[in-house]
C-alpha cells in the first residue's frame, strides 16, 4: 500500500494488484473507497464506489 500525505495528514491510500495496477484508492478525508476495473489488456475501463451503509455500488 502507498499513501499520499499533506503536512503529515494522510489524504489517500493506494493498493496495487499483482500486475502493478492501482486497484483500490481510499480518499481518507472524504471516507470514500474507489475500486478500479481493468480489461484483459490492462486498460482501466471503470471505477466504482461501494456504499458501506447500503452495500450498493455506484459507477463513477
N, C-alpha and C positions, 0 to 999 in steps of 0.2 A: 504494500500500500504506500502511496505517495501522498503528500499533503502540500497545501499552499497556505501560508500564514501572512498576516499583516500585523506588524508590531507585536508578534508573538501570539496572536489570536488566530486559530485555525479557521480558514474561510471555506476550504473544500478539501475533500479526501478522494483519492482515486484508486480504484482497484483495476488490475490488468489481468487478462487471461493468458493462457499458455502461449499464444502467438504474439503477445506483447501489445494487444489492443486494449484500449480502455473499455471495460465492460460495465463499471459502476462509477458514478460520480455522486458524492454526497456533498450537498451545499449546507454546511453546518449552521450558518447563521439563519437560513431560511427553513431549516429542518426538512429538506427535500432530498430524496434519493432518486437519481435518474439512471435508468438501465439502457444500455445500447444494444442494438441488434445488428448483426453483420450477415452479409450474404456469403456464399461459398468462396467468393474471390477476395473476401476481406473488406469489402466496401460497407461502410456504415449505412444502413438503409432505414433505420428507425430509432427513435428514442422514446421511452415511456417512463411514466412515474406511477408508483403504486401508492394509493392512499391506505395507510395502515388502519385507519378507523373503519373504513367501509370495505376494504380489501378489493377495491376496484382499481383498474389501471386507466391511465389517460395517455393517449398518443400525443407526443409533443411536436 
